[in-house]
Amino acid sequence: MFVKTHCLCCQCSYPVWEDFSAKATKLHSQLRTTVLATVAFLDAFQKVADMATNTRGRMTAIVCLFVKEGTKGHR
């Protein structure tokens, strides 16, 4: 009796485990994409910081740099 009940329970729960596995895989993929995007953003931010450091405190050069980079995608 226990074996029959246990097997029925496993058969009923299979779709739940299948769904859980699919959602876990999707979460993993999304987290990986988020990490890669964050790394790319931080790399770009570091480049901007490096260029700003090389301006030796000239505020107009830093502002021009931000305007130039900010309008790059809007052309």
Long-range contacts (C-beta under 8 A, 24 or more apart in sequence): none
